[in-house]
Amino acid sequence: MFVRQLDYLVTLAQEKHFARAAEICCVSQPALSAAVRNLETELGVAIVQRGQRFQGFTPEGERILDWARQTLAALEGLKQEASMSLAKLSGTLRVGAIPTTMPIVSLLTGACLAQHADLRQLVLSLSTEEIMRKLDDFELDVGLTYLEDQRLDGFHVQPLYRERYMLLARDQSAIGDKTEISWKDASELPMCLLTSHMQNRRIVDAAFRRADAQANVVVETDSTFALYSHVRHADLFSVVPHSLLCLFELRDDMVAIPIVPELSRTIGMISPSHNPCSPIVTAARSIAAQIDLQSRFDAYITGSYQPITSND
């Protein structure tokens, strides 16, 4: 019953609501509450602040919650290690990715499935702050994010590719058949960009400021797919990392123009640095190291990328 009690505790911390936590754990609310009370009795401390509704954890409860997360993570690692001894890796790889990397996550998850058919995967779109927090709380296994961030100290960091920012346009004639464009000139075009609270948007805004310009933003969205749609159907323009061009490779009437001076950022995979490392994280790191994402994305700029067809 002890492991189940810890699971109840961690789920309660995630949901901050007894009824929702009980529903996720597939038990009644009285059963979950009783299990938490039994854990408090066994440990001799109050874990949960009680009132008419969930009010949080006591200071002692917060420390016990940290141990509960570590214990459940270690148990999951033990199960994964056992599955490796059977020549197959099972479990769930939990990936957190910043929104601009979501379209390319399948290149990683697909490679993982090819090598580990019994592995299940969960992919969540999160901010860098959320990714780091969930890694610390053992709620994620790996994250994809920008690496130019001092807050990543203490995480295992694995560079994957360096993205280059491009102007996305409906067709070449919309910008006078230019082969490149300055940030100043780009600021005069009607833009669809990601929302201002997103890290990608802050990077783009900073580039415009360095050019003593401000983007003419007429539509904001938190969806990379919506960026494409507004360029394709509303005659707007956008500034996107060249890695996102994999979303548009089937449209030969969409063009991406280099913006000068060049703006680039390194994207990588981060994971907990503690030992022992879980077999799932070890597998994800190994597979990511085998994928040449840089050459693939750079090919979209040079025009040398060849999509795989049904005849290949």
C-alpha positions in Angstrom: 0.0 0.0 0.0 3.0 2.3 0.6 3.9 2.9 -3.1 0.2 3.5 -3.9 0.1 6.1 -1.1 3.0 7.9 -2.6 1.3 7.9 -6.0 -1.8 9.4 -4.4 0.3 12.1 -2.8 2.1 13.1 -6.0 -1.1 13.1 -8.0 -2.7 15.3 -5.4 0.2 17.7 -5.7 -0.3 17.8 -9.5 -4.1 18.3 -9.4 -4.4 20.4 -6.2 -7.9 18.9 -5.8 -8.9 15.7 -3.9 -11.7 14.7 -6.2 -9.7 15.2 -9.4 -6.7 13.3 -7.9 -9.0 10.4 -6.9 -10.5 10.3 -10.4 -7.1 10.0 -12.0 -6.0 7.4 -9.5 -9.2 5.4 -10.2 -10.3 5.4 -6.5 -13.0 7.2 -4.5 -12.2 10.5 -2.9 -12.7 9.0 0.6 -10.3 6.2 -0.2 -7.6 8.6 -1.4 -8.1 10.8 1.7 -7.9 7.8 4.0 -4.7 6.7 2.3 -3.1 10.1 2.8 -4.2 10.1 6.4 -2.7 6.6 7.0 0.6 7.8 5.5 0.5 10.8 7.9 -0.1 8.4 10.8 2.7 6.0 9.7 5.2 8.8 9.3 4.0 10.8 12.4 3.7 14.2 10.6 0.9 16.3 9.0 1.4 16.3 5.3 -1.7 18.1 3.9 -3.2 21.3 5.1 -6.9 20.5 5.5 -10.0 22.7 5.3 -13.2 22.5 3.3 -11.0 22.1 0.3 -7.4 21.3 -0.6 -5.1 24.1 0.8 -1.7 22.8 0.0 1.0 20.9 1.9 2.6 21.6 5.2 6.4 22.4 5.2 7.0 18.8 6.3 4.6 17.6 3.6 6.5 19.5 0.9 9.8 17.7 1.9 7.9 14.3 2.0 6.5 15.1 -1.4 10.0 15.6 -2.8 11.0 12.1 -1.5 7.8 10.6 -2.9 8.6 11.9 -6.3 12.2 10.6 -6.1 11.0 7.2 -4.8 8.4 6.8 -7.6 11.0 7.9 -10.2 13.5 5.4 -8.9 10.8 2.6 -8.9 10.0 3.4 -12.6 13.7 3.3 -13.4 13.9 -0.1 -11.7 11.1 -1.4 -13.8 12.8 0.0 -17.0 16.0 -1.7 -16.0 14.2 -5.0 -15.5 12.6 -4.6 -19.0 16.1 -4.0 -20.5 17.2 -7.4 -19.1 14.4 -8.9 -21.3 16.0 -7.3 -24.4 13.3 -4.8 -24.7 12.7 -1.4 -23.2 9.2 -0.6 -22.0 7.6 2.3 -20.1 6.7 5.8 -21.1 9.1 8.5 -22.4 7.8 11.8 -21.2 8.9 14.7 -23.4 8.4 18.4 -22.8 9.1 20.7 -25.9 8.9 24.4 -26.4 6.2 25.2 -29.0 8.6 25.9 -31.9 10.1 22.5 -31.5 6.8 20.6 -31.5 6.7 20.0 -35.3 10.1 18.3 -35.2 9.6 16.2 -32.1 8.4 13.3 -34.2 11.9 13.0 -35.7 13.0 12.0 -32.2 9.9 10.0 -31.1 9.8 8.1 -34.4 13.5 7.1 -34.0 12.7 5.9 -30.5 9.8 3.8 -31.7 11.9 2.3 -34.4 14.4 1.0 -31.9 12.0 0.3 -29.0 8.6 -0.8 -30.2 7.2 -1.4 -26.7 8.0 2.2 -25.6 5.1 4.6 -25.2 5.6 8.3 -25.4 4.0 11.4 -24.1 4.8 14.8 -25.7 3.7 18.1 -24.1 4.1 21.6 -25.4 5.6 23.6 -22.5 7.6 26.7 -21.8 11.2 26.4 -20.8 10.3 27.2 -17.2 7.7 24.5 -17.1 10.1 22.0 -18.6 12.7 22.6 -16.0 10.2 22.5 -13.2 8.7 19.2 -14.4 12.2 17.7 -14.8 13.0 18.7 -11.2 9.7 17.2 -10.0 10.3 13.9 -12.0 7.2 14.6 -14.2 9.3 14.6 -17.4 12.2 12.6 -18.7 13.6 14.9 -21.3 13.0 18.4 -22.6 13.7 20.3 -25.9 14.5 23.9 -25.5 16.9 26.8 -26.2 20.3 26.2 -24.7 21.3 29.8 -24.3 19.9 29.9 -20.8 22.0 30.0 -17.6 19.1 28.4 -15.7 20.1 25.1 -17.4 23.1 24.7 -15.1 22.7 21.4 -13.3 20.9 19.7 -16.2 22.5 17.3 -18.6 22.6 19.3 -21.9 22.8 17.8 -25.4 22.9 20.1 -28.4 20.8 19.0 -31.3 20.8 21.7 -33.9 21.2 25.4 -34.5 18.1 27.1 -35.9 18.3 30.0 -38.2 15.4 32.5 -38.5 13.8 33.1 -41.9 11.0 35.3 -43.3 8.1 33.1 -44.4 6.1 34.4 -47.4 3.3 33.2 -49.7 5.5 33.5 -52.8 8.7 35.1 -54.0 6.9 38.0 -55.8 5.4 39.2 -52.5 8.8 40.6 -51.5 10.0 41.7 -54.9 11.8 38.5 -55.8 14.4 39.2 -53.1 16.8 36.4 -52.1 17.3 37.9 -48.6 15.8 40.7 -46.6 17.0 43.0 -43.7 15.2 43.1 -40.4 14.4 46.8 -41.1 12.7 46.0 -44.4 10.9 43.0 -42.8 9.4 45.3 -40.2 7.4 47.0 -42.9 5.5 43.8 -43.8 2.2 42.8 -42.1 3.2 40.0 -39.7 1.7 37.0 -38.0 3.9 36.1 -35.0 3.8 34.1 -31.9 2.4 35.8 -28.8 4.5 38.2 -26.8 4.9 35.9 -23.7 6.5 33.2 -25.7 10.3 32.8 -25.8 10.5 32.6 -29.6 8.7 36.0 -29.9 11.0 37.6 -27.4 14.0 36.5 -29.5 12.4 37.9 -32.7 11.4 41.2 -31.0 15.0 41.6 -29.8 16.3 41.2 -33.3 14.0 43.9 -34.6 15.0 46.2 -31.8 18.7 45.7 -32.7 17.8 46.9 -36.2 16.1 49.9 -34.7 12.7 48.6 -35.9 9.5 47.2 -34.6 7.5 44.4 -36.3 4.2 45.3 -37.9 2.2 42.6 -36.0 -1.4 42.3 -37.1 -2.1 38.7 -35.9 -0.7 36.9 -32.8 -1.1 33.2 -32.1 0.4 30.5 -29.8 0.3 28.0 -32.6 3.0 27.3 -35.2 0.3 25.8 -37.5 -1.6 29.1 -37.3 1.5 30.9 -38.5 1.6 28.8 -41.6 -2.2 29.2 -42.2 -2.1 33.0 -42.0 0.9 33.2 -44.4 -0.8 30.8 -46.8 -4.3 32.1 -46.7 -4.3 35.7 -45.3 -1.3 37.1 -47.3 0.7 37.8 -44.1 4.3 37.2 -43.4 6.0 35.5 -40.5 9.5 35.0 -39.0 10.2 31.4 -38.2 13.1 29.1 -37.3 14.2 27.2 -40.4 13.5 23.9 -38.6 9.8 24.7 -39.0 10.1 24.5 -42.7 9.6 20.7 -42.3 5.9 21.7 -41.8 5.7 23.3 -45.2 7.8 21.0 -47.3 4.7 19.8 -49.3 3.9 23.4 -50.4 6.0 24.5 -53.3 4.4 27.9 -53.3 5.6 28.9 -49.9 9.1 30.5 -49.7 11.5 31.1 -46.8 13.9 34.1 -47.2 17.0 34.5 -45.1 16.9 37.6 -42.8 20.2 39.5 -42.4 22.1 39.9 -40.3 21.6 36.2 -39.4 19.9 35.3 -36.2 20.4 31.8 -34.9 19.9 29.9 -31.6 20.9 26.4 -30.4 18.2 23.9 -29.6 19.0 20.9 -27.5 17.7 18.2 -25.3 18.0 18.6 -21.5 17.5 15.9 -18.9 18.2 15.3 -15.2 21.9 15.0 -14.4 21.6 12.7 -11.4 22.8 9.1 -11.3 21.8 6.4 -11.9 20.1 7.6 -15.1 16.9 5.8 -16.0 17.2 3.5 -19.1 14.6 5.5 -20.9 16.6 8.7 -20.6 19.8 6.9 -21.6 18.0 5.5 -24.7 16.6 9.0 -25.6 20.1 10.6 -25.3 21.7 7.8 -27.4 19.0 8.0 -30.1 19.1 11.9 -30.3 22.9 11.7 -30.8 22.4 9.5 -33.9 20.0 11.9 -35.7 21.6 14.6 -37.9 19.0 17.2 -37.5 21.3 20.1 -38.6 21.9 18.7 -42.1 18.2 18.0 -42.6 17.1 21.5 -41.6 19.9 23.3 -43.5 18.8 21.4 -46.6 15.5 23.3 -46.5 17.5 26.6 -47.1 19.8 25.3 -49.8 16.9 23.5 -51.6 18.7 20.2 -51.5 16.1 18.5 -49.3 14.4 15.6 -51.1 11.1 14.4 -49.5 10.6 10.7 -49.3 8.1 9.5 -51.8 6.1 6.3 -51.9 8.4 5.0 -54.6 11.5 5.4 -52.4 
